[in-house]
Amino acid sequence: MSLFSSSTSMDMQTSTVGCNIAHGADVSPRTSVSLQSSHVRTPAPAKTQVKPHAKLRVAILGSSGSIGTQTLDVCCRHADKIDVVALSVHSSTDKLVAQAQEFKPRYAVVSNKTHAHDAILQQLPSTTTLTCGARALEELVYADDIDCVVCAVVGFAGVRVGYAALKAGKKLAYANKESLVVAGDLLMPLVTPYNLVPVDSEHSAIFQCLVGEGLAPIKKIWLTCSGGPFFGFTKNQLKAVTPQQALAHPTWRMGAKITIDSATLMNKGLEILEAARLFEVPIDAIEVLIHRQSTIHSMVEFVDGSLKAQLGASDMRIAIQYAFSYPKRWDTPTQPRLDWHTIAPLSFDSADEDAFGCLRLARQAGRIGKTMPCAMNAANEVANAAFRRGDCSFLDIEATVAHVMERHTPLSVESIEMLEDVDAACRAQAREFLGIVSHTGAQR
């Protein structure tokens, strides 16, 4: 299924599920939760699954991270249109409490059970229901009073909740590209018009370029890329770069994991696979274009030679807001604007896949398909975290991904549980290759 194909809505079944230890979730003594159970090309008019309420009722999963906090800023600016119903963090309970005190959500989730009894959680509003555990996120999205789920959970951890949100018939505004990279075979068949809107600036740009195009044939997608902090570096120069240097992105304000991915160009590799899934184009019909100014967020070239581009300030809140407002646009008088009289000249260049081999490896994984993208992603997440801790070099990230991919036998994707097994096995291979012990990543 494509983001923009027409499809009829599925009838949803309703039940009441208690968030308890048997379901992998701990529940605060406050109360229990009543829950509901149950391809993107040009956006064609269709009935959205979101129910008609005065406000869009939103759950923000990963609310303490960069995307999560910027999403809350958008919600604050449009408080007349958006009701923040749920917030979740992995372990940042202090931030969760501060956000809950401001937005008064009905639900709060701490996915890391070791933080379930943090003393600060006693300061949550009395009207907020607290649940804990990884499965609590999945169960939360079935709640009757949630219309839209913003998935800003980092890495593979976001796969299950994205799948659950689509199963529940909710609008999914997703910033977790790993969900489609790893589990696209399972998620895309659940997609109907309006219920999956990308938050990534590049994919939001492509999505917007395709509005009104119907089934106009795409010749090529031009996926723009700032080039990161090491644009122009040779492979030899990359040997000595530090995490501090890699975290200094020239144009975007992002979380640590995605910022390192941007430095290695793995982030752009993941975006290639994501775009191929969303817009039903071959991997080799997506070309990375280095654009240092980050003014053009991506372009679509059609078979007749015409191109559409989406331009704007380098501000993720624009894409986040569009994910909420689509198919409409909301006014934001305080949003950053480009001054076209003084803007610097726009420049373009090719990506160096020899120096930045992660981009080449991601393309390779996308061509192979099946469970290979899962293996690639698992190895990258381990090596990315190791580099941030100082346990390996910058080039070890590429070497780790190549090592795991070479040893992986791709299989057809059959279930989330299968992907979890592949993910675990490939993470173990990556840790063994790097000679490090197992670490638990600090997911938001």
HELIX and SHEET records of a PDB file:
HELIX    1   1 ILE A   21  HIS A   23  5                                   3    
HELIX    2   2 SER A   66  ARG A   77  1                                  12    
HELIX    3   3 THR A   93  PHE A  103  1                                  11    
HELIX    4   4 LYS A  113  HIS A  115  5                                   3    
HELIX    5   5 ALA A  119  GLN A  123  5                                   5    
HELIX    6   6 ALA A  134  LEU A  140  1                                   7    
HELIX    7   7 GLY A  155  ALA A  157  5                                   3    
HELIX    8   8 GLY A  158  LYS A  167  1                                  10    
HELIX    9   9 LYS A  177  LEU A  187  1                                  11    
HELIX   10  10 MET A  188  LEU A  190  5                                   3    
HELIX   11  11 SER A  201  CYS A  209  1                                   9    
HELIX   12  12 LYS A  235  LEU A  238  1                                   4    
HELIX   13  13 PRO A  243  ALA A  246  1                                   4    
HELIX   14  14 ALA A  256  THR A  264  1                                   9    
HELIX   15  15 MET A  266  PHE A  279  1                                  14    
HELIX   16  16 ILE A  283  ALA A  285  5                                   3    
HELIX   17  17 MET A  316  SER A  325  1                                  10    
HELIX   18  18 GLY A  357  ILE A  368  1                                  12    
HELIX   19  19 MET A  372  ARG A  389  1                                  18    
HELIX   20  20 PHE A  394  ARG A  407  1                                  14    
HELIX   21  21 ILE A  416  LEU A  434  1                                  19    
SHEET    1   A 8 ASP A  26  VAL A  27  0                                        
SHEET    2   A 8 THR A 129  CYS A 132 -1                                        
SHEET    3   A 8 TYR A 107  VAL A 110  1                                        
SHEET    4   A 8 ILE A  82  VAL A  89  1                                        
SHEET    5   A 8 LEU A  56  LEU A  61  1                                        
SHEET    6   A 8 CYS A 148  CYS A 151  1                                        
SHEET    7   A 8 LYS A 171  TYR A 174  1                                        
SHEET    8   A 8 LEU A 196  PRO A 198  1                                        
SHEET    1   B 5 LEU A 307  LEU A 311  0                                        
SHEET    2   B 5 ILE A 296  PHE A 302 -1                                        
SHEET    3   B 5 ILE A 218  CYS A 225 -1                                        
SHEET    4   B 5 ILE A 286  ILE A 290  1                                        
SHEET    5   B 5 ASP A 349  SER A 350 -1                                        
END                                                                             
